[in-house]
Amino acid sequence: MVVLRGIPSVLSPELLYALAKMGHGDEIVLADANFPASSICACGPKEIRADGLGIPQLLEAILKLLPLDTYVPCPAAVMDLVDSDKQRCLAVPVWETYRELLNHAGSQSPLEMVERFAFYERAKKAFAVVATGETALYGNLILKKGVIPADQLQ
């Protein structure tokens, strides 16, 4: 837990450091509890533990600090349903929560849907993977960092 003014307490020192080190276009994965975070991170990305925290709670806190990329059509991506889940019309209510939080942060872009194995490959190239306690199916989310114009820096 970080106890600083203006910094949400759910953001760990490790996560704050990763957010600060990321550059324009770098991606961070918010991984649900079923995501193979340790295996993916064996290939390169930094693994950050946020056990017990849900992704919506973390997303809301992260979006207070991290600008999303405005130079791409979709700065946020989720893992798309596999065919069998599409056939049975599996609902993923957490995606609507993500959309609401992203919209509230100023992003009007749609969520990009990424096929499961393509999502894993993209995660291997991410700056960091945050392993959370999120239990919602298909709760994984990728965010692409944007820029803060010089006149908005404090």
GUTIKE-73239 format. One line per 5 residues: number of its first residue (from 1); for each residue x, y, z of C-alpha. Coordinates in Angstrom, 1 decimal, m for minus. Example, Ala and Ser with C-alpha at 12.3 -4.5 7.8 and 13.67 -1.06 7.14 Angstrom:
BEGIN
1) 12.3 m4.5 7.8 | 13.7 m1.1 7.1
This chain:
BEGIN
1) 0.0 0.0 0.0 | 1.2 3.5 m0.9 | 0.2 6.3 1.4 | 0.8 9.5 m0.6 | m1.5 12.4 m1.5
6) m3.3 12.0 m4.8 | m2.1 8.4 m5.3 | m4.8 5.7 m5.0 | m3.7 3.4 m2.1 | m4.4 0.2 m4.2
11) m1.4 1.1 m6.4 | 1.7 m0.7 m5.1 | 5.2 0.9 m5.3 | 6.1 m1.7 m7.9 | 3.1 m0.8 m10.1
16) 3.7 2.9 m9.7 | 7.3 2.4 m10.8 | 6.2 0.4 m13.8 | 3.6 3.1 m14.8 | 6.3 5.8 m14.5
21) 8.8 3.9 m16.5 | 6.5 3.0 m19.4 | 6.8 5.1 m22.5 | 4.4 6.1 m25.2 | 3.0 2.9 m26.9
26) 4.1 0.6 m24.1 | 1.4 m1.8 m22.9 | 0.5 m3.1 m19.5 | m1.7 m6.2 m18.9 | m4.2 m6.4 m16.1
31) m4.5 m10.1 m15.8 | m7.3 m12.0 m14.1 | m6.7 m14.8 m11.6 | m6.8 m17.5 m14.2 | m4.2 m15.8 m16.6
36) m0.8 m17.6 m16.8 | 1.0 m14.5 m15.6 | 4.2 m16.2 m14.3 | 4.6 m18.3 m17.5 | 4.0 m15.2 m19.7
41) 6.5 m13.2 m17.7 | 9.2 m15.8 m18.0 | 9.4 m14.5 m21.6 | 10.2 m10.9 m20.6 | 7.5 m8.7 m19.1
46) 7.8 m7.7 m15.5 | 5.4 m9.5 m13.2 | 3.6 m7.4 m10.6 | 1.4 m9.0 m8.0 | m1.9 m7.4 m7.0
51) m3.4 m10.5 m5.4 | m6.8 m9.9 m3.9 | m7.6 m6.8 m6.0 | m10.2 m6.8 m8.8 | m9.3 m5.3 m12.2
56) m12.1 m2.6 m12.1 | m10.7 m1.3 m8.8 | m7.1 m1.2 m10.3 | m8.3 0.2 m13.6 | m10.0 3.1 m12.0
61) m6.9 3.9 m10.0 | m4.5 3.5 m12.9 | m6.6 5.7 m15.2 | m6.1 8.6 m12.7 | m2.4 8.5 m13.6
66) m1.9 6.8 m16.9 | m2.9 8.6 m20.2 | m4.2 6.2 m22.9 | m2.9 6.4 m26.4 | m4.9 8.6 m28.6
71) m3.0 7.8 m31.7 | m4.4 4.3 m32.1 | m8.0 3.2 m32.7 | m8.3 1.1 m29.6 | m5.9 1.8 m26.6
76) m7.6 m0.9 m24.5 | m8.0 m4.6 m25.5 | m9.7 m7.6 m24.0 | m9.3 m11.3 m24.7 | m12.1 m12.3 m27.1
81) m14.4 m15.3 m26.3 | m13.3 m18.7 m27.6 | m15.7 m20.2 m30.2 | m17.5 m22.5 m27.7 | m18.3 m19.5 m25.4
86) m19.5 m17.5 m28.4 | m21.8 m20.3 m29.4 | m23.4 m20.4 m26.0 | m23.6 m16.6 m25.9 | m21.6 m16.2 m22.8
91) m22.1 m12.8 m21.3 | m19.1 m10.9 m20.0 | m20.5 m8.1 m17.7 | m17.0 m7.0 m16.6 | m16.4 m5.6 m20.1
96) m19.2 m3.1 m19.6 | m17.6 m2.0 m16.4 | m14.3 m1.5 m18.2 | m16.1 0.6 m20.9 | m17.7 2.8 m18.3
101) m14.4 3.4 m16.5 | m12.6 4.1 m19.7 | m15.3 6.5 m20.9 | m15.2 8.2 m17.5 | m11.4 8.7 m18.1
106) m12.1 10.3 m21.4 | m11.6 7.4 m23.8 | m14.5 6.9 m26.3 | m12.7 4.2 m28.2 | m14.2 0.7 m28.4
111) m12.5 m2.3 m26.7 | m10.4 m4.2 m29.1 | m11.2 m7.9 m29.1 | m8.1 m10.1 m29.3 | m8.1 m13.8 m30.0
116) m7.0 m15.9 m26.9 | m3.6 m17.0 m28.2 | m2.9 m13.7 m29.9 | m3.6 m12.1 m26.5 | m1.0 m14.3 m24.9
121) 1.6 m13.4 m27.5 | 0.8 m9.7 m27.2 | 1.1 m10.1 m23.4 | 4.6 m11.5 m23.8 | 5.6 m8.2 m25.4
126) 4.0 m6.0 m22.7 | 6.0 m3.8 m20.4 | 4.4 m5.5 m17.4 | 1.7 m8.0 m16.4 | m0.2 m7.2 m13.2
131) m1.5 m10.5 m11.8 | m4.7 m9.7 m9.9 | m7.4 m11.5 m8.0 | m10.0 m10.8 m10.6 | m12.4 m13.8 m10.9
136) m14.6 m12.6 m13.8 | m14.2 m14.8 m16.8 | m12.4 m13.0 m19.7 | m11.4 m10.3 m17.3 | m8.0 m9.7 m18.8
141) m7.3 m6.2 m20.1 | m4.4 m4.6 m22.0 | m3.8 m0.8 m21.8 | m1.6 1.2 m24.2 | 0.1 4.2 m22.7
146) m0.3 7.6 m24.4 | 1.3 10.9 m23.9 | 0.8 13.9 m21.6 | 1.3 17.2 m23.5 | 4.1 19.4 m22.1
151) 1.5 22.1 m21.2 | m0.3 19.7 m19.0 | 2.7 18.5 m17.0 | 3.0 19.8 m13.4
